[in-house]
C-alpha cells in the first residue's frame, strides 16, 4: 500500500466517522423535535418545517434511510481501519484498532452527536433535513425494499405501519404540556389555559353566588321600592320573585331595562314584560358542561337547584369566565365584600365565601376537597357550632370567630399561615 493510498484511506475513515455522526444526530433530532411547534411553522409556510413533516409522515422510511447510512458508514470505517491496522502492525494490530475504533465511534459518532441533537433538536433537524431528504430520494428503491421486508415481518406479529394514527393528547397530558411551557408562555396565558383544562373538575356549586347572597327583587314590595332597588343595583341580572327566592317568576336584564327606561317612562307593566324565563340547572354540574349549555341555549345566567327544586345559588357566565381568566376588577366584586383585608395582615371573611374564592384572593392553600365554604370548614373541624370569640387553628391558619348567626359562622378573622407554637 503506497503512502498516497494510506493518506487517502485515513481521509476516507475520517469522513465515514463524520458521516456516521451525521446520521446519528439526524435520527435523534428528527425524532425529538417538537411536533406542535413544527406544525405551527409548517402552517406559516416555513420550508424546513414542511420538509421535516414530510420526512416524519413515514417514520419507517426515514429511519430506514438513516440506519442504512449509519450501518454503511460504520461497516466501511471498520473495514478501512482493519486494512490500516494490518498494514502497520500486522494481524496483532487488528484487535487494538477494533477497540480504538469502537471507542471513537461510540464517543464521536454516537453519544456526542446524539447528545447535541437531543439538546437542540429543532436547530439540528433544520440542518439535516435537506441532506436526509435528498438521500431518501436517491436511495428510495433500496429503502423501499428494506421497508417492504420489515413491514411484512411486522404484519406477521400484527403491527401495521400504514395504519398508525397520531394519538390525541388527553386532558392530563395537555396539562403537562402547559406546565412544561413555564417560562416560554406568559404566566397569564398559562393560567388561562390551565383554567380551561380544569373546568371539568369544578362544579357550579364551587363558583355560584350562594342563596343568601343573591340580590333579587321581591314583587311584594311597592313599585316605588322596586324602582329604587333597580336604580342603585350594579348587577346585570337579578331574579324577580314573590315572597321568597324559591318562587322565581323571571330574570331581569338590567341593561335592557335601562335602555327601555331611556325611551319612555318605565311602568310596572313594562317591567314585567322585560322579565325572561328563569333557566334552572342542577347542583353538581361541571363548569365545562354548563359553559357549553350556556352557549347552546343562549343564556348568561342560571339558578342552581337541588334535587327537591330548592334554589341553592345563582350562576352567571361571568363566574365561569373568572375561573379561566381570574377575578375581574370591578367595584361590585362579591369577593371584595366577603373577604376584607385588615391592617394586621388578617382578613375578615364571610363564612359563606367558598374555599376556592378564599384561596384565589389570598393565595392560600386551604383544601378544596370537602366543605365548600369557610363556615363548613370550621364546623367540620370543630364538629360543633362555635361561639363568638372561639379560636381555631386550621391548616396552619389561626382563626377567630367574630360573628355567629342562624347556627352558622357569619364572620371569621383568618390570619396568614404560621407555625403552630
N, C-alpha and C positions, 0 to 999 in steps of 0.2 A: 504494500500500500504506500503510495507516494505521499510526500508532505502535503501536496495540494489536496489529495483525497482525505487526508486526516483533518485538515482545516475545514474542508467542506463538510465532512461528517460531523465535526463539532458544531458547526453553524446550524446544520440541519437538526441536530439534537437539541440545541437551544431553542430553535423555532418550534419544534414539536412540543417541548415543555411549555412554552408560552401559549401554543395552540390549545394544549390540554387545560391550562389555566383559564383561557378564554371560554371554553365550553363549560367548565365548572362554574365560573361566575355567571354565565348566561343562564344556566339551569336554575341556580338559586335566585337570581334577580327576577327572572320571569315568573317563577312560582311564588315569590314572596311579595310581589308588587301589590299595592292597594287597589283592588278591583273597582271599588266605588269611585275613587279619585280618577282611575283610569277611564271609566265610563263617562265621567263628567268631562274629562278632557277630550274624549272622542266626540261627545256632543258639541264641544266647542271647535270641532274640525281640526284638532291637532293631529298632524300626520303620524308622528311617532306613536301616539296613543292608538290611533286606528290600526296601525301595523301590528302593534303588540296584541290588540284584541283579536286580530285575525289569527295570529300565532296561537293564542290561548284558546281559540274556538275549538281546535282539535289538539288537545294536550298529548294524545298518543303520538301524533305525527311530530310535534315539537320535541318531545322527549326522545323519540326515535332518532331524529336528526342529531340532537345534542349528544346522545350516548354513542351513536355511530362515530361521530367526530372525535369524542373523547377516547373511545376504545382504540380507534385507528392511531391517534396521536400517541397514546401510551404504549401500544404494541410496537410501533415503528421506533419509538425512542428506546425501548428495551432492546430491540434488535441492533440498532446502531451502537448503543452502549456496549453490548456484548462483543461486537466486532472490534471496537476500540480496545476493550479490555484484553481480548485475545492478542491483538496486535502489539500492545505494550507489555503485558505481563503474562501472556500465555493463558493456559486454562485455569491457573490459580487465581488470576485476576477477575474471573467471571463472578465468583461469589462476592468479592469485595465490591465490584461495580454494581452488582444487583442490589446489595444492601444500601449502597450510597445513592443509587438512582431511586430506590423506593423511598428513602428519606426526602430526596429532592422533590419528587412528585407529590408526596404526601404533604409537604410543607408549602411548596411554591405553586403546585398545580391543583391542590385540593383545599386545604384548610385556609390558607391566606386569601385566595380569591373568593372563596365562598363566604368567608367572614366579612370581607369588604362588601360583597354583594348583599349580604343579609343586613348590613348596617345602612347601606344606601341603595335599596332595591330600585327605586324609581330612576335615579341617575344612571345606574348601571344598565338597567333594562333599556333605557333610551339609547345607550351607546351600542349595545349588542344586537338590538332588534333588526336593523337593516342587514348586517352580515348574516345573521341566522336566517332571515327571510330569503336572502339570495341563495344561500347554501341549500335551503329546503327546496327551492325551485330547481336547482341544478341536480340534486341527488334525489329528486322526488321518486323516480322509479324504484330505487333501492329502498327508500323509506317506505314506500307503498307496499313493497313485497314483504319487508320485515313486519310491518304493522298488520298485514293480512295474516301472516303466520301467528303472530302474537294474539291478535283479536280472535282468531279461530280457536286457539288454545284456551283463551279466557271464556269463550262461549260454552266450551265443554263443561266448565265449572259454574256456568250460569251468570257470567258477567257480560253485559252488553255495553260496549263503549259508546256506540252511537245513540243509545237511549238515555244517556246520563243527562240529568237536568240540574241546573243550579238550585241548590236548596235555599228556600227563603229563610230569612232570619226570624226567629220568634221574638216575643217582646223582651224577654230577659237578655237575649243576645244583642238586641238593639240597645238596651240599657248599657251593656258592656262597651259597645262601640262608642256611645256618647260619653261614658266615663273615661275611656281611653283618649278622647279628644280634649281632655283638660289641658289648657294652655294653648291649644290650637283653635278652639272655638271660644268666642266671648262668653264669659260666665252667664250673662243674661240669657243668651240663646241656649246655652247648655241647660240652664234651669227650666226654661220653657219646654225644651224637648223632653226632659225628664218628667215634667208636669203632665205632658200629654200621655207619655207612656204609663204614668201612674194613675190615670183616670179610672182604669179598670179595678183599682184597689180601693178607691174611695167611694163611699156611698153618699146618697143625698142627705142622710142623717148627719153626716160629718160637716157639711157646709151650709145647711139650711139655716134660716133665721128661726130660732125656736118659737113656739107658740106664744109664750108670754111676752116676747119682744116684737111681735108683729104689730105694725101700726096700721089699723084699719078704721073704717068709718061705720059707725053704728047708726042705722036708719031710724032708730028710736029717738035720736036727737032731733032738735029743731032744725029747720032748714038754715037758719042763721048760724047755728053752731057748726053745721056741716060745711058751710061756706068758709067760715073762719078756719076750720081744720084744713080745708083744701088750700087756702091762701098761705098758710105757714108751712105746709108739708114740702119736703125737699126730696121725696121719693118719686120714682117714675110710675110705680104700680102700687095700688092699695086695694086690699079686699074690702068689699062692702057687704055688711051682714046685718041681720036683725037679732038684737038682744045679745047673741054670743057668736063667736067666730065659727062655730060648727054649723051655723045657719047662713052660710055664704050665699048671696044672691047674684054676685058678679064681681068682676075685677075692673077697677077703674084705672084707665090710662090717663095720668095727669097731663102729660104734654099735649095729648089730643084734646083734652078738656080745656086746656088753656088756650089753644088755637080757636076753639069754638067760642070761648068767652070773649075773645078779641073781636069777633064778628058781630056778636049781639049780646044782650044781657042774658046771663046764664039763669035758667029756670030749673026748678026741681024736675020738671018733665024732661028737659034736655039732659040733665044729669043722669037720669035713669036710662035714657036711650043710649048713652055712651058706654054703659056697662057691658063688658064682654063676658061670655060664658066662662065660668071658672074651669081650670084644667087641673085634674087631680092625678097624682102619681103615688104609687105605693112606697112605703118606707123600705129601706134596704136596697133600692135600685142603685146600680153602679152609675157613676157620672158619665162614663163613655157612652153607655146606652141612653141615658137621659139627654145627653147632648145631641145624639142622633134623633131622638124623639122630638126635641125642640125644633130641630131643623125640618123634620118630616111634617110636623103639624103646624109649623109657622107660629110657634109660641115663644114667649120670652119669660114667662113666669108660670109657676105651678104651685099648688098646695099639696103638701105631703100628708098622707093619711095612713092610719094603721089598719089592721085587719077588721076593725069594727067601724071604720069610716070616720073616726075621730081625727080632727086636724092636729098634726104634730108640729108643723112648721111651714115656712114659705121659702121656696127656691126660685132664684132668678137666673137668667143666662149669665148675668154679671158674676154671680157666685161661682159658676163653673169656670168662667174665664179667669177669675182670680186664682183658681187652683193652678192655672197654666202660667200666667204672666206675673202673678203676685198681686198684692193689695193695691188697688187703685188709690191714688192720692185724692181724697175728697173730704170735705169738711163734715160730711154727714156719715162718715165711716162708722159703722156699728162698733168695730173693734176699738176705735178711739174712745168711745163712750164706755165700753165694757172693760177695757184694760187701760188704766190711768197711771202713768209713771209718777213716782214720788221723788222728792229731793234726796232722800237717803238711799236711792237706788232700788227700792222695792216698788211693787205695783199693787194698786188697789184693783182687784179683779172681781167682776161679777161672777157669781157662782154658776151662771148659765152659759158662760163662754165655753166653747169647745176646746178640748186639749190641743187639737190641731191648730186652731187660731191662736191660742196662747203661745205655742211653740213658734209659730210663724212670726208673731210680733216681737217676742222676746229673744228668739234664737236659742231657747232652751230645748231640753230633750225629754220631756215627760212622755211616758209610754202611751201610744195611741191605741194599743190593743187593750180592750177592757172598757171601763167607763168612758163616755164620750165627753162629759163636761167636768169642770173643776169640782162642782158640787158632788157629782157621782164619785170622783176620785177620792175626795176627802171622806165621804160617808163610807165607801168601801174599805178604806184604810182603817177608820175608827170603828166600823161595824156598829155605829150608832149615830143619832143626830147630835152634833156638837152644840155646846153652849157658847154664848158670846165670850170672847177672851181666851178660848181654848187654843193651845198651841200644838202644832203637829209638825213632824219632820218627814217629808215625802220626797224620795229620790234626791236626797241631799239638799232639799229646798225647805228652809223654815217657813211655816205659815202661821198666821194668826187669824182666828175667826172674828170678823168685825161685826157682821150682822147676820141674824138668822130669822127667817120669815117663812111661815107656812111649811114648817118641817123640812126646810132646805136651807143650805148656806146661800145667803143673799150676796154677801160681800166678804172677801178674804184678802188679807195683805200677804203677798207672796214675795219672799226675798230671793236674791240670786243664790246660786248654788254655793254651798260652803261645806267644809268637812265637819262631820259630827264631833262634838267635843265631849 
